[in-house]
C-alpha cells in the first residue's frame, strides 16, 4: 500500500478525534521532544519549503517535473536493489535490476520511465526495512529535524543508505551534491502538496496524524503489505455480562 492510500482512511479516522492529554503511546516515549521538532519542521516548511515547492510547480512545466521525479526514482532504485539483495529477495532484485538498466539506458538516465509500462514494477526497499525484515524492532518513534517522521531503526537505516548505497552521497563536489539534494527535496515536497492540504484541513492533531500514518506505512512496507494480525485477547471479554436469554 502506498503512503498516499494510507493517508485517506487515517484522515477519516483521525479527523474526528484528538490526542487525549495525559495518555502516552508506548511507541512514542519521546513525544515532548518529537512535538518540538515537529513544530520546528512545520514552521520551516511553511516559511521556506512549501512556498519554494509551490513556485516550482507554477514555474516548471509538468513534463520537466515528471522527468526530475523519474530521474531521482531511478537513482533510488540503486538503494532498492541493494536492499533486495540484503533481504535475499532475489526474484525482486532481478526485476529491479532490469528496471534500473532499462530506465538508465533507453530512459535516458532515468528521465523517462520505460520500465513500468514493460511490467517492471517499482518497489520500495531501504535499510530500515531490511533491519525490520531480519527482526529488528522499530524502536521509539522519532521526528528528525528537516526529515520528519522516522524511528530509531529507520533513522539508522537512512544513514546507512545515504553513506553506502545512495549515489547522490557519492557526488564529490559539495556544491553540486547539495544542489542535487535540494532539487530532490523540492521535487518530493511538490509531490506532497495535495496530501498536506488534506492533513491541514482535516486533522485535528497533525502530529498524531503523521505519526500514525508513518508507523502504519512502515509496518506495511516491512511486511510487504501483509503485516501480522494482532492476536485477540480473550481476557478482555471476561468481565462482560452474560447474554440475555432469548424470549420464548
GIFENZI-V659995 format. One record per residue. N is the residue number from 0. RES is the residue in one small letter. PHI is phi as a letter, one per 40 degrees, with the letter a starting at -180 (* if undefined). BURIAL is + if it has 16 or more other C-alpha atoms within 10 Angstrom, else -. Layout:
<<N:RES:PHI:BURIAL> <N:RES:PHI:BURIAL>>
This chain:
<<0:x:*:-> <1:x:c:-> <2:x:d:-> <3:x:c:-> <4:x:c:-> <5:x:c:+> <6:x:c:+> <7:x:c:-> <8:x:c:-> <9:x:c:+> <10:x:c:+> <11:x:c:-> <12:x:c:-> <13:x:c:+> <14:x:c:+> <15:x:b:-> <16:x:a:-> <17:x:b:-> <18:x:c:-> <19:x:c:-> <20:x:c:-> <21:x:g:-> <22:x:c:-> <23:x:b:-> <24:x:c:-> <25:x:c:-> <26:x:c:-> <27:x:b:+> <28:x:c:-> <29:x:b:-> <30:x:d:+> <31:x:d:-> <32:x:c:-> <33:x:c:+> <34:x:c:-> <35:x:c:-> <36:x:c:+> <37:x:d:+> <38:x:c:-> <39:x:c:-> <40:x:c:+> <41:x:c:+> <42:x:c:-> <43:x:c:-> <44:x:c:+> <45:x:c:-> <46:x:c:-> <47:x:b:-> <48:x:c:+> <49:x:c:+> <50:x:c:-> <51:x:c:+> <52:x:c:+> <53:x:c:-> <54:x:c:-> <55:x:c:+> <56:x:c:+> <57:x:c:-> <58:x:c:-> <59:x:c:-> <60:x:d:-> <61:x:d:-> <62:x:c:-> <63:x:c:-> <64:x:c:+> <65:x:c:-> <66:x:c:+> <67:x:c:+> <68:x:c:+> <69:x:c:+> <70:x:c:+> <71:x:c:+> <72:x:c:+> <73:x:c:+> <74:x:c:+> <75:x:c:+> <76:x:c:+> <77:x:c:+> <78:x:c:+> <79:x:c:+> <80:x:c:+> <81:x:c:+> <82:x:c:+> <83:x:d:+> <84:x:c:-> <85:x:c:+> <86:x:c:+> <87:x:g:-> <88:x:c:-> <89:x:c:-> <90:x:c:-> <91:x:c:+> <92:x:c:+> <93:x:c:-> <94:x:c:+> <95:x:c:+> <96:x:c:+> <97:x:c:-> <98:x:d:+> <99:x:c:+> <100:x:c:+> <101:x:c:+> <102:x:c:+> <103:x:c:+> <104:x:c:-> <105:x:c:-> <106:x:c:+> <107:x:f:-> <108:x:g:+> <109:x:g:+> <110:x:c:+> <111:x:b:+> <112:x:c:+> <113:x:c:+> <114:x:c:+> <115:x:c:-> <116:x:c:-> <117:x:c:-> <118:x:g:-> <119:x:c:+> <120:x:c:-> <121:x:c:+> <122:x:b:+> <123:x:b:+> <124:x:b:+> <125:x:a:+> <126:x:c:+> <127:x:c:+> <128:x:c:+> <129:x:c:+> <130:x:c:+> <131:x:c:+> <132:x:c:+> <133:x:c:-> <134:x:h:-> <135:x:c:-> <136:x:c:-> <137:x:c:+> <138:x:g:-> <139:x:c:+> <140:x:c:+> <141:x:a:+> <142:x:c:+> <143:x:c:-> <144:x:d:-> <145:x:g:-> <146:x:c:-> <147:x:g:+> <148:x:d:+> <149:x:a:+> <150:x:a:+> <151:x:c:-> <152:x:c:+> <153:x:c:+> <154:x:c:+> <155:x:c:-> <156:x:c:+> <157:x:c:+> <158:x:c:-> <159:x:c:-> <160:x:d:+> <161:x:c:-> <162:x:c:-> <163:x:b:-> <164:x:b:+> <165:x:c:+> <166:x:c:-> <167:x:c:+> <168:x:c:+> <169:x:c:-> <170:x:c:-> <171:x:c:-> <172:x:c:-> <173:x:c:-> <174:x:c:-> <175:x:c:-> <176:x:c:-> <177:x:c:-> <178:x:c:-> <179:x:c:+> <180:x:c:-> <181:x:c:-> <182:x:c:+> <183:x:c:+> <184:x:c:-> <185:x:c:+> <186:x:c:+> <187:x:c:-> <188:x:c:+> <189:x:c:+> <190:x:c:+> <191:x:b:-> <192:x:d:-> <193:x:c:-> <194:x:c:-> <195:x:c:+> <196:x:c:-> <197:x:c:-> <198:x:c:+> <199:x:c:-> <200:x:c:-> <201:x:b:+> <202:x:c:+> <203:x:c:+> <204:x:b:+> <205:x:d:+> <206:x:c:+> <207:x:c:-> <208:x:d:+> <209:x:c:+> <210:x:c:+> <211:x:c:+> <212:x:c:+> <213:x:c:+> <214:x:c:+> <215:x:c:+> <216:x:c:+> <217:x:c:+> <218:x:c:+> <219:x:c:+> <220:x:c:+> <221:x:c:+> <222:x:c:-> <223:x:f:-> <224:x:g:-> <225:x:b:-> <226:x:c:-> <227:x:c:-> <228:x:c:-> <229:x:d:-> <230:x:c:-> <231:x:c:-> <232:x:c:-> <233:x:c:-> <234:x:c:-> <235:x:c:-> <236:x:c:-> <237:x:c:-> <238:x:c:-> <239:x:c:-> <240:x:c:-> <241:x:c:-> <242:x:c:-> <243:x:c:-> <244:x:c:-> <245:x:c:-> <246:x:c:-> <247:x:c:->>
